[in-house]
Amino acid sequence: MLKLFLYVFKKNNKILRKILRFIYTSYARFKSIECGKDLTVNYKSTFSGNIYFGNNCNFNGMTVIGGGTVRFGNNFHSGNSCSIITQNHNYDNGDAIPYDDTLILKTIVIGDNVWFGNNIIVTGNITIGEGVIAAAGSVIVKSIPDFAIVGGNPAKIIKYRNIDHYIKLKKAKKFC
C-alpha cells in the first residue's frame, strides 16, 4: 500500500510538495509563540525555544536549536540548511570542565526584509538589521547593521545595499 502511495505521488510531485508545505508550515505555526500572516515553510524545518514570526516569512530548510528566543521580521527569506543556535553551555563560570549542566539562553532578533543564503549559521545575543543579505555559508556571530551584505566565517560586511533603491521598493510595497 505504501509503495502504491509513493508511486502515485512521485507521478505528481506538485501535490506532494503542497502537502509537505502544509505540514511543515502547520508545524512551524504550532511551535511559534506568535505568527504573522503568510508563513511558508517549503522544506523540513525544526523550531525550538521561543519563536516569533513576522508576516510573509519563507523558509527552505531552517533549524532553530536551543531554548532561547528568535524574532523573525517581516518578509524574511532563507535558503536551505540554515541553523540558528539560541543556547550555549556554561563553560566560563560553571562547576565542571569543559562545561557544567547549566545552559545560557540567547536572543536573536532578525529585522524586516532579511535574506539568508544557503548554509547560514547564526549564534546568539545578536541583532541582524533591516534589509540584510547574508551570503551562502556565512557564520554570523556579531550584530549586523541595517542594509549590510555580509559573508564569510565569521561574517564580515562586504558592502551595503543601494539604500535609496531599497527605500523606493519598500514604499511601493514590492515584497516577494
ABEGO torsion letter per residue (X at the ends): XAAAAAAAAAABAAAAAAAAAAAAAAAAAAABABBBBGBBBABBBBBBEBBBBBBGBBBAGBBBBEABBBBBBBGBBBBBGBBBBABBBBAAABABOABBABBBBBBBBBBBGBBBBBGBBBBBGBBBBBGBBBBBGBBBABBBBBGBBBBEOBBBBABBBBAAAAAAAAAAGBBX
